[in-house]
């Protein structure tokens, strides 16, 4: 089968366009008559026109095989969205926890903390990680650990101590 449209398909398309134009003009004339008695009838025109145009597009899509293409494309896009969404879960979790850390008044740069058995002073808080200076080392902790594990904050008064 040739990729170029046949003469019959072109004629079919032209006839469909003419029929659509005649239907839309007829609807407009009918609505103008109705508007004389009911001024809000113009809303009806836009509603009916929308239905007619959507129906014409759906028929053309079905007739020329675009429905299969559309369904296949939407399926592929949906699958990619699921894969991308599952891949981004840890990152989004870190960003959310990072925002909560930045808003927490008890945790700031210079605060001494203990998390997962490691103790040190916070030297940097970013959206995805927090850097803690330990004994002769720097510990990089994903922010979600602050949300998922018990964090001990040192150097605060007992009434201000917080467990995250």
NORRAFEN-V818905 format. One record per run of one state. SS is the DSSP state (alpha for helix, beta for strand, coil for the rest). FROM is the first residue (numbers start at 0). TO is the last residue. If there is no record, write none. Layout:
{{SS/FROM/TO} {SS/FROM/TO}}
This chain:
{{coil/0/5} {alpha/6/34} {coil/35/39} {alpha/40/62} {coil/63/64} {alpha/65/102} {coil/103/110} {beta/111/114} {coil/115/116} {beta/117/124} {coil/125/127} {beta/128/133} {coil/134/135} {beta/136/141} {alpha/142/147} {coil/148/149} {beta/150/153} {coil/154/156} {alpha/157/159} {coil/160/161} {beta/162/162} {coil/163/163}}
